[in-house]
């Protein structure tokens, strides 16, 4: 966390990656840790594969759910191309957590465009701290590739001084009983990434 009164976290990716659930869990974690929290979400095309972003802001007192351009302290990208799309939100000393996954948009699949080659290098050059995470691989190792969002939350937990018990309790409250153990493993793998 930073010395400002409010910390801004931007989560981006595509529909179906669990971004909304991740931001819901994150907001609950901050509330349980005693912070004021505001959250906003944008569902691009509102379908699997469409652009999705969420703003989560926490601190002693938060007045707006929206992060201003140039003020995202922590940037979590679940997909590489989406990471480039929202760069204008980055604060100068931002931390970036990138899931190394490429999901081709229709224009690339149809051969009309090319996927940018050096996404990680571009992001690393714009961050104070840059962490590349094999999120889908770790989620599969935990037992379910859909636990990508929980892997990314685990990676984020390393940058926030919030007890792991608060994270685990929030995960249990938001996940179906049958998915809890897999997601708790995914969270731990994310913390180890």
Phi, psi and omega in degrees: 000160183256181181275354177290165178285335181233136175251135184249125179239124177250127178244128182228155177172208179237158180305138180098354180268357177085026183292317181295315178299317179301317181289327176296314178298315181300315179299319179294321177302312182294320177299314180295333179275000175096012180265157166279140185223142170227144183222143176220151179221149177233123183258050175012254181273000177055039177209166178302126180099345178279158181295135178226137174219148175228144176250127175234122181237133179220155179169196181292323176207123182242130184258333183230145177279350187262137176274134177281156176305137179079013184233011177282112181284322179232131185236115181248116182247120179276347182212140190296313182295320177297330177299321179289326184300326187249020182302331183297348177277343186299135170281158182302326182250040187288154169258131179241129173247117184245122168283124182280079179219137178241119176247111185294126173288165182307321182297327177284317179300327180274359178080011180278333180226167175245146177287133179303137188282323191240055182298312182301319180295319178298313181295316181301326181288345184253002186243150170286316177234129178232130179229123177262129187234129174279068190302313182294320178298316179292322177297317177297319178298326178287340177126353181198116182298342178289350179278016178309315182299324180288325174301313182294325175295322176299317178297319178296321183305331179295340183257002183234135182275065180235129183304141182301330180297325178293317178300311183296321178296318179295319177300314181298321181291331185263347186249147175298149183309316184292342181259355188294311184296318177299316181289327175293323174296317179298320178300314180295321177296322176296321178295331181273350186291000000 
